[in-house]
Amino acid sequence: MLKIKQIKYSYCVDERGDLIHINDLTDVTRHARKLFCMQCGQEMVANLGKKKTWYFSHKAETACDGESYLHKLAKRLIREKFMSTDSFPITFSRDVPCKESKTCICAKKEWCIIKNVETTNDLRIWNGKVLYDKCEEEVSVDNFRADLLLTYTKDSNREPIFIEIFKTHQSSETKVNSRYRIIETLPIKSEDDINNILQKGFVEGENCFLYNFNPRLPSIRKTDVPIDRFVLFRNGAAKVYNAFNYSVLCSSLNQRCNSDSIAELNMRPHGIEIWGGNDQNESLDSYQTGLLYFLKKGMTIRNCALCKFRKYNEAYNDYVCILYKTLGHNSPFPGQIKANHCQRYELNPELRNYTLDDLEKEVSEVII
């Protein structure tokens, strides 16, 4: 059960059922007609104090609760607003993928998203055509009952839209999973929550949930996604500017980042898997990917990172040259260009089967 703070009623109805706001009254007119609670029907009185905010209260003690009042008030005010205006906005707040994410070599699904992009449409008229012109309370469609139902009187085949006022629970899973589009308010805890909807329309995430809507998303180019940049130098050494350092963004795909480089590559962060596993020996990191790409392009590349004698060592928690003692090295971690003069250097045979076509799907060259 929602916890509703003490409600000071701003609305009631008169003998004819017309909705009366407290500010519609004066000391002169306050007794001109009888006023009744729109929920329980009992008589109400207007409290028009000089210091406190004006409000209605029940004339006699009652069990009428503010929660039911707010639910009924919300239905009535939203319906009256919809029927009395030419525009009732609905604003979608969706995560929009970068327009180039499907073709960009460097795209990562979870990164190339613009969060909470707002797109405003209208429930009444769109592109000069009427969408919905009728709003009714408590209407049944199939096995569902809507607090409010939007329809178009000139086209009975147009799918209705359900408007549900959150009272004590959300819409049922069966209703949400139906084909019907549903606007469900966030919990209505005060008259201010209703006024927010009347002033702004329905705003996804702010005052409502939206189900089964498929709005047209805007086309946006995201330019702040970090990428891995592989840089090759003339002496055969290489460097990777890693995405997690935000050194290179996707806005700079065609700009070199090191003036001493002879070639550079854009690539998706964290390299690529080559055998489908998660073990360290089963994937190419960005450094290896770049070296192997240029090797397959015909460059003379000798680098320990591609050598068959480079293996992962758990004791070091790193890759080492397993022949470093045989070769007379003091360290198991040879420098980048040691392989240029190493008599035991041999390309890892597993890498020979990796084609240039495979690599070109993962990298793009920066034109230097």
C-alpha positions as CSV (number, residue, x, y, z in Angstrom):
1,M,0.0,0.0,0.0
2,L,1.4,3.4,-1.0
3,K,2.0,5.8,1.8
4,I,0.0,9.0,1.0
5,K,0.9,12.1,3.0
6,Q,-2.1,14.0,4.5
7,I,-4.1,15.4,1.7
8,K,-5.6,18.8,1.8
9,Y,-8.4,18.6,-0.8
10,S,-8.2,21.3,-3.4
11,Y,-11.2,19.9,-5.4
12,C,-14.7,18.8,-4.8
13,V,-18.0,18.7,-6.8
14,D,-21.2,20.6,-6.6
15,E,-24.8,19.4,-6.8
16,R,-24.5,19.1,-10.6
17,G,-21.3,17.1,-10.4
18,D,-19.2,20.0,-11.7
19,L,-15.6,20.1,-10.5
20,I,-14.8,23.0,-8.2
21,H,-11.3,24.2,-7.3
22,I,-10.9,25.9,-3.9
23,N,-9.5,29.0,-5.7
24,D,-12.9,29.3,-7.5
25,L,-14.5,30.3,-4.3
26,T,-14.6,33.5,-2.3
27,D,-16.0,34.4,1.2
28,V,-19.1,35.5,-0.6
29,T,-19.7,32.4,-2.8
30,R,-18.5,29.7,-0.4
31,H,-22.0,29.1,0.9
32,A,-23.8,29.7,-2.4
33,R,-24.1,25.9,-3.1
34,K,-23.5,22.6,-1.4
35,L,-20.2,21.0,-2.0
36,F,-19.5,17.3,-1.9
37,C,-16.4,14.9,-1.8
38,M,-15.9,13.5,-5.3
39,Q,-14.8,10.2,-3.7
40,C,-17.3,9.4,-0.9
41,G,-20.1,11.9,-1.8
42,Q,-20.3,13.4,1.7
43,E,-20.7,17.2,2.2
44,M,-17.5,19.3,2.3
45,V,-16.7,22.7,3.6
46,A,-14.3,25.3,2.2
47,N,-11.6,26.5,4.6
48,L,-10.6,30.0,3.4
49,G,-8.1,31.0,6.1
50,K,-6.1,34.2,5.8
51,K,-2.8,32.6,6.7
52,K,-3.0,28.9,5.7
53,T,-3.5,27.5,2.2
54,W,-7.1,27.2,1.3
55,Y,-8.6,23.7,1.2
56,F,-11.7,21.6,1.4
57,S,-12.5,19.2,4.3
58,H,-15.3,16.8,5.1
59,K,-18.0,18.4,7.2
60,A,-18.4,15.3,9.3
61,E,-15.9,12.6,10.3
62,T,-15.4,10.1,7.5
63,A,-13.2,7.1,6.5
64,C,-12.7,8.6,3.0
65,D,-9.0,8.3,2.2
66,G,-6.8,10.6,0.2
67,E,-5.5,7.8,-1.9
68,S,-8.9,7.1,-3.5
69,Y,-9.5,10.8,-3.9
70,L,-6.3,11.3,-5.8
71,H,-7.0,8.3,-8.1
72,K,-10.4,9.6,-9.0
73,L,-9.2,13.2,-9.3
74,A,-6.3,12.2,-11.6
75,K,-8.7,10.3,-13.9
76,R,-11.1,13.3,-14.1
77,L,-8.5,16.0,-14.6
78,I,-6.5,14.1,-17.2
79,R,-9.6,13.3,-19.1
80,E,-10.9,16.9,-19.0
81,K,-7.4,18.3,-20.0
82,F,-7.3,15.8,-22.9
83,M,-10.8,16.7,-24.2
84,S,-10.4,20.5,-23.7
85,T,-7.1,21.0,-25.6
86,D,-5.7,20.4,-29.0
87,S,-2.4,19.1,-27.7
88,F,-1.5,16.5,-25.1
89,P,2.3,15.8,-25.2
90,I,3.9,12.4,-24.7
91,T,7.7,12.4,-24.2
92,F,9.7,9.3,-24.7
93,S,13.0,8.9,-22.9
94,R,15.0,6.2,-24.6
95,D,18.6,5.0,-25.0
96,V,19.5,5.7,-28.6
97,P,22.4,3.9,-30.4
98,C,24.9,5.9,-32.3
99,K,23.7,6.0,-35.9
100,E,27.0,4.5,-37.0
101,S,27.1,1.7,-34.4
102,K,26.0,-1.0,-36.9
103,T,28.9,-0.3,-39.3
104,C,31.6,1.2,-37.1
105,I,34.6,-1.1,-36.6
106,C,35.1,0.3,-33.1
107,A,31.6,0.0,-31.9
108,K,30.8,-1.6,-28.5
109,K,27.1,-2.0,-27.9
110,E,27.2,-1.0,-24.3
111,W,29.3,2.2,-25.0
112,C,27.9,3.5,-28.2
113,I,24.6,4.5,-26.6
114,I,23.2,8.0,-25.9
115,K,21.3,7.7,-22.7
116,N,17.8,9.0,-22.0
117,V,17.2,10.9,-25.2
118,E,13.9,12.7,-25.1
119,T,11.6,12.7,-28.1
120,T,8.2,14.5,-27.8
121,N,5.1,13.4,-29.8
122,D,1.5,14.3,-29.3
123,L,-1.5,12.1,-28.4
124,R,-4.0,14.4,-30.0
125,I,-2.6,15.5,-33.3
126,W,0.6,14.5,-35.2
127,N,1.7,15.9,-38.5
128,G,-1.6,17.7,-39.0
129,K,-3.7,14.5,-38.5
130,V,-5.9,13.6,-35.6
131,L,-4.7,10.6,-33.7
132,Y,-7.1,10.4,-30.7
133,D,-10.1,12.5,-30.0
134,K,-12.0,10.7,-27.3
135,C,-11.0,9.9,-23.7
136,E,-13.4,7.8,-21.6
137,E,-13.2,6.5,-18.0
138,E,-13.5,2.9,-17.0
139,V,-13.8,1.2,-20.4
140,S,-13.3,-2.5,-21.0
141,V,-11.4,-3.8,-24.0
142,D,-11.1,-7.6,-24.4
143,N,-10.5,-8.8,-20.9
144,F,-8.8,-5.6,-19.7
145,R,-10.4,-2.5,-18.1
146,A,-8.7,0.9,-18.6
147,D,-8.9,3.8,-16.1
148,L,-8.9,6.0,-19.2
149,L,-9.1,4.9,-22.8
150,L,-8.1,6.9,-25.8
151,T,-9.8,6.2,-29.1
152,Y,-10.4,7.8,-32.5
153,T,-14.1,8.2,-33.2
154,K,-13.7,8.1,-37.0
155,D,-11.6,4.9,-37.1
156,S,-12.7,2.0,-34.9
157,N,-9.8,-0.1,-36.1
158,R,-7.2,2.3,-34.6
159,E,-5.6,0.6,-31.6
160,P,-6.7,2.4,-28.4
161,I,-4.3,3.6,-25.8
162,F,-4.8,2.6,-22.1
163,I,-4.0,5.2,-19.4
164,E,-3.6,3.6,-16.0
165,I,-3.5,5.7,-12.8
166,F,-1.2,4.0,-10.3
167,K,-3.1,3.5,-7.1
168,T,-2.0,0.5,-5.1
169,H,-0.3,-1.6,-7.7
170,Q,1.1,-1.6,-11.2
171,S,-0.7,-3.0,-14.3
172,S,-0.8,-6.8,-14.4
173,E,1.9,-8.6,-16.3
174,T,-0.8,-10.0,-18.6
175,K,-1.9,-6.5,-19.5
176,V,1.7,-5.2,-19.9
177,N,2.5,-8.1,-22.2
178,S,-0.5,-7.5,-24.4
179,R,-0.3,-5.8,-27.7
180,Y,-2.0,-2.7,-26.3
181,R,0.0,0.5,-25.7
182,I,-0.2,1.5,-22.0
183,I,0.6,4.7,-20.3
184,E,0.9,4.1,-16.5
185,T,1.5,7.0,-14.2
186,L,4.1,6.8,-11.5
187,P,2.5,6.6,-8.0
188,I,0.2,9.5,-7.5
189,K,1.0,10.7,-3.9
190,S,-0.2,14.3,-4.1
191,E,-2.1,16.8,-6.2
192,D,1.3,18.1,-7.4
193,D,1.9,14.7,-9.1
194,I,-1.3,15.2,-11.1
195,N,-0.4,18.8,-11.9
196,N,2.9,17.7,-13.3
197,I,1.1,15.5,-15.9
198,L,-1.4,18.3,-16.7
199,Q,1.4,20.8,-17.3
200,K,4.0,18.6,-19.1
201,G,1.9,15.8,-20.5
202,F,3.2,12.3,-20.0
203,V,7.0,12.1,-19.6
204,E,8.5,8.7,-19.6
205,G,10.5,8.0,-16.4
206,E,9.4,11.3,-14.8
207,N,5.7,10.9,-14.3
208,C,4.8,7.6,-16.1
209,F,5.9,4.3,-17.5
210,L,5.2,3.5,-21.2
211,Y,4.6,0.0,-22.4
212,N,4.4,-1.4,-26.0
213,F,5.3,2.0,-27.6
214,N,7.8,2.0,-30.5
215,P,8.7,5.6,-31.1
216,R,10.8,6.7,-34.0
217,L,14.3,7.4,-32.5
218,P,16.4,10.4,-33.6
219,S,19.5,9.8,-35.7
220,I,22.5,10.9,-33.5
221,R,26.2,10.5,-34.0
222,K,28.0,9.8,-30.7
223,T,31.5,11.2,-30.7
224,D,32.9,10.6,-27.2
225,V,33.4,6.9,-27.1
226,P,37.0,5.9,-26.2
227,I,38.7,3.4,-28.6
228,D,41.9,1.5,-28.7
229,R,44.5,3.0,-31.0
230,F,47.4,0.9,-32.2
231,V,50.6,2.8,-33.2
232,L,53.5,1.3,-35.2
233,F,56.9,2.9,-35.3
234,R,59.7,2.6,-37.9
235,N,62.0,0.4,-35.7
236,G,59.2,-2.2,-35.3
237,A,58.2,-1.1,-31.8
238,A,54.5,-0.5,-31.2
239,K,52.2,1.1,-28.7
240,V,48.5,0.9,-27.8
241,Y,46.6,3.9,-26.5
242,N,44.0,2.0,-24.4
243,A,40.4,3.0,-24.4
244,F,40.2,3.0,-20.6
245,N,42.6,5.9,-20.5
246,Y,40.4,8.0,-22.8
247,S,43.4,8.9,-25.0
248,V,41.6,8.6,-28.3
249,L,37.9,9.1,-28.9
250,C,35.8,7.9,-31.9
251,S,35.6,11.6,-33.0
252,S,39.3,11.2,-34.0
253,L,39.0,8.1,-36.1
254,N,40.8,9.8,-39.0
255,Q,43.4,11.7,-37.0
256,R,46.8,10.3,-36.1
257,C,47.7,10.5,-32.4
258,N,51.5,10.2,-32.6
259,S,53.6,12.3,-34.9
260,D,56.4,9.6,-35.0
261,S,54.2,6.7,-36.1
262,I,54.4,5.1,-39.6
263,A,51.0,3.5,-39.3
264,E,48.0,3.6,-36.9
265,L,44.9,1.5,-36.4
266,N,41.5,2.1,-34.8
267,M,40.1,-0.9,-33.1
268,R,37.4,-2.0,-30.6
269,P,38.7,-2.0,-27.1
270,H,40.2,-5.2,-25.6
271,G,41.3,-6.9,-28.9
272,I,39.5,-9.8,-30.4
273,E,38.9,-13.5,-29.5
274,I,40.5,-16.0,-31.9
275,W,39.4,-19.3,-30.6
276,G,36.2,-18.5,-28.7
277,G,37.5,-18.9,-25.1
278,N,38.2,-16.7,-22.2
279,D,41.6,-17.9,-21.3
280,Q,44.5,-15.5,-21.7
281,N,46.0,-17.8,-24.4
282,E,42.8,-17.7,-26.4
283,S,42.5,-14.1,-27.4
284,L,44.5,-11.5,-29.2
285,D,44.9,-8.2,-27.3
286,S,44.9,-4.9,-29.2
287,Y,48.7,-5.0,-29.4
288,Q,48.9,-8.4,-31.0
289,T,46.0,-7.5,-33.3
290,G,47.8,-4.5,-34.7
291,L,51.1,-6.4,-35.2
292,L,49.4,-9.3,-36.9
293,Y,47.3,-7.0,-39.2
294,F,50.4,-5.3,-40.6
295,L,52.2,-8.6,-40.9
296,K,49.3,-9.9,-43.0
297,K,49.5,-6.7,-45.0
298,G,53.0,-7.6,-46.1
299,M,55.1,-5.7,-43.7
300,T,58.2,-7.3,-42.1
301,I,57.1,-7.7,-38.5
302,R,59.2,-9.5,-35.9
303,N,57.9,-9.0,-32.4
304,C,58.0,-11.2,-29.3
305,A,54.2,-10.7,-28.8
306,L,53.7,-12.9,-31.9
307,C,56.3,-15.6,-31.1
308,K,55.4,-19.2,-30.3
309,F,57.7,-19.1,-27.3
310,R,55.8,-16.4,-25.6
311,K,53.6,-18.0,-23.0
312,Y,51.5,-16.9,-20.0
313,N,53.1,-17.5,-16.7
314,E,50.9,-17.7,-13.6
315,A,53.7,-17.0,-11.2
316,Y,54.5,-13.7,-13.0
317,N,50.8,-13.1,-13.9
318,D,52.1,-12.0,-17.3
319,Y,53.5,-13.3,-20.6
320,V,57.2,-14.4,-20.6
321,C,59.7,-15.7,-23.1
322,I,60.1,-19.4,-22.1
323,L,63.6,-19.4,-23.7
324,Y,65.0,-16.4,-22.0
325,K,67.6,-18.4,-20.0
326,T,68.5,-20.5,-23.1
327,L,69.0,-17.2,-25.0
328,G,71.1,-15.8,-22.2
329,H,68.7,-13.1,-21.2
330,N,68.6,-11.8,-17.7
331,S,64.9,-11.1,-17.8
332,P,61.9,-13.2,-19.0
333,F,60.4,-10.0,-20.4
334,P,62.3,-9.1,-23.6
335,G,62.1,-5.6,-25.1
336,Q,59.8,-4.9,-28.0
337,I,62.4,-5.2,-30.7
338,K,64.5,-8.1,-29.4
339,A,62.8,-10.4,-31.9
340,N,64.5,-8.5,-34.7
341,H,67.8,-10.2,-33.8
342,C,66.6,-13.3,-32.1
343,Q,67.7,-16.6,-33.8
344,R,64.9,-18.5,-32.1
345,Y,62.0,-16.2,-33.1
346,E,59.2,-18.1,-34.7
347,L,55.7,-16.9,-35.5
348,N,53.0,-18.7,-33.4
349,P,51.6,-21.2,-35.9
350,E,48.1,-20.6,-34.5
351,L,48.3,-17.1,-36.0
352,R,49.1,-18.3,-39.5
353,N,45.5,-19.4,-40.0
354,Y,44.1,-16.0,-39.1
355,T,43.3,-14.2,-42.4
356,L,43.6,-10.5,-43.4
357,D,39.9,-10.6,-44.0
358,D,39.3,-11.6,-40.4
359,L,41.4,-8.8,-39.1
360,E,39.9,-6.1,-41.5
361,K,36.6,-6.7,-39.8
362,E,38.1,-5.6,-36.5
363,V,40.4,-2.6,-37.4
364,S,40.5,0.4,-39.6
365,E,43.6,2.2,-40.8
366,V,44.2,5.9,-40.0
367,I,45.2,7.6,-43.2
368,I,48.6,9.2,-42.5
